Every structure is written in structure tokens, then in C-alpha cells.
Amino acid sequence: MRRHTWVRPAALAGALLGASLVFTGCAAANVADAVSAGAPAGVTLDAHDPRPVAVWIEQGERFAVVTWGSSSCPAVATDLIVETTNRLLLKFAPTGGDACTADLAPTTHEFVLPGGIDGAPVTITVSFEGEVQSDELLLQ
């Protein structure tokens, strides 16, 4: 005779939470101050041109970069590097996973303008891990 072992829902939830923390720990560290689905208020995007877009949130203080990708597994900002007094390098990496949707949705990544930048205009070179091409964005 076979014996069945039943797992209590609370124990299962705890195990799943632990597994999700392990997978989350494998993701690249996010250098953005805030990340949200969609575009910032007042920004119009064109889904037929899914290149990144940069906008000021607070002129000279905070900016956002909108990227396109899976809504359930958006790219994560891994590095924000000051190259010169008016030039930044922003690197993104995929979050990956087994349950990513195959849609094309915008995600907004907000940043505090780092020290060493002396004002506008600011050129931001955006690159994505695993891609050869990068995008040049201008904050005016």
C-alpha cells in the first residue's frame, strides 16, 4: 500500500517564498531609484519605435529612461557611469526567467542625476547586455 504525504498550504507557501528569494538573489542589482510599468506622465511613446527614451522628471535633478520589453520580466539597470561632465553610460541586463510574457511593454526607470554632471544637455548611452548596438539619448 502506498502512503501519500500531504503538504500543508502554509508549508508550501513558505517553500515557494524561499525559492523565489533564491531566484531573486540571482538577478542583477538594480541601480535605478524607482521602476514602474508604463511611461511617465505626459510622455507619449510609439510602440512601433521601441527604442529607449530619456526624459527629465525634475530638470537637472532626476531623470527617467523608458525601455521596452516583456512586461513580466523588464530589463534591469545594472550600471550608471559618469563618463564626462555631460555624458552618462547606462547599462541594462535582462531579468530572464521561465515565465516571461512575450509582449512589448514600456518600463520606466528613474534615477537621481549623479554628481559630476554639470547640467543639460546630457547625453546618455544606453546599452543592453548581449546586444552589440547601443542607443544615444539626449536630455535637454
N, C-alpha and C positions, 0 to 999 in steps of 0.2 A: 504494500500500500504506500502510495506517495504522500508525502507531507508537504503542504503549502505554507510558505512563510508570508505573512501579510505585513506590509509596511504601513505604519500609521501615517496619515496625511501630514501631520506636524513633522515627523521624522523625514519624510520625503521632501517637504518644503525646505527643511534645514540643509539636506544634502544638495538640493538644487541651488540654493543660495551659495553654498560653499563652492560648488562647481562654477557658478557664474563669477564669483570673486576670483577664482583661479584664472578663468579666461580673460576677465577684465584686466588682471595684472599683466597679461601678456601684451596688451595693447600699448602702442607708443604713448608717451606722456604728451598731453595737450598743453601747448603754451598759450592758447587763447584764454582771455579772461572770461568770455561767455560764448556759448554756442547755442544757436536756436534754429529751428526749422523755418524755411521761407526767407524772405528778403526784409531788410529794414524798412520801416515806414517811409513812404514817399519814393521808394526806389522801384522802378519798373524794369522788369527783366524780360528777355526774349528767349523762350525755350528752344527756338531754332538756332540760337547762337550761344551755346552753353559754355562760353569762356568765363573765367573768373572776372569779377567786378570789384573795384575798391571804391569806398565812399567814406567821407568824414561822418562820424557820429557826433563829435564835438570838435569843431575846427581847431587843429593844432594840438589836440589833447588825446582824442580817441578816434579810431577808425575801424572799419569793418571790411572784410573780404568775403564775398559771396562765392561759393563753389557749387558745382553741380555734381550729382552722383546719386547713389542709392539712398533713399530716404531712411532706410533702416540701418545702414552702415555708412554714414557720411565720412569723408576724409577727415583726418585729424591734423592740426597744425603742430609740427614737431620742432621747428626751429624758426626763430625770428632774429635775424642777424643784421646789425648796423654795418653797412659796407662803407659809406661815406656820410657826410652831413646831410645829404638829401636822397640817400639810396638805401633801401632795405632789401634783404633776401628773406623770403618766406617759403619754408618747405612744408609740404603735406605728405602724409603717408596714408595708405588705405587702412581701414579698421578690420576689414575682412569678416569672415565668419561663414557658417553654413546656412544661415537663414536670411541672407541679404536679399532685399527685393530688387527686381530688375527694372526699376523705374528711374526716371531722371528728374530729380527734385533739387531745389536750391537749399543751401545751408549757409547761415550767416555766422562768421567767426569774428568776434570783437577783440580788439587789442588796445592797450594804452600805448601811445606813441613813445618809443623808447628814448632814453637820454642819448644825446649825440646827434639828434636830428634837429636842424635849426629852422625848420618851417617849411612852408609849401613853395613850390610843388615838391612832392616826394614821389620818387619812382620806386615801385615795388616789383621785384622779380619774383614771380610765383612759380614754383616747380613742384611736381608730383613724383614721388618715389616710383621708379620703374619706367618713367617716361623720359624721352630724350628732349622733347620740346618744352620750353618754359614760356610764360606769358609776362609781358611788361605792362604794369598797371600804373596809372598816374593819379595821385591825389593832388588836386589843385586847390 
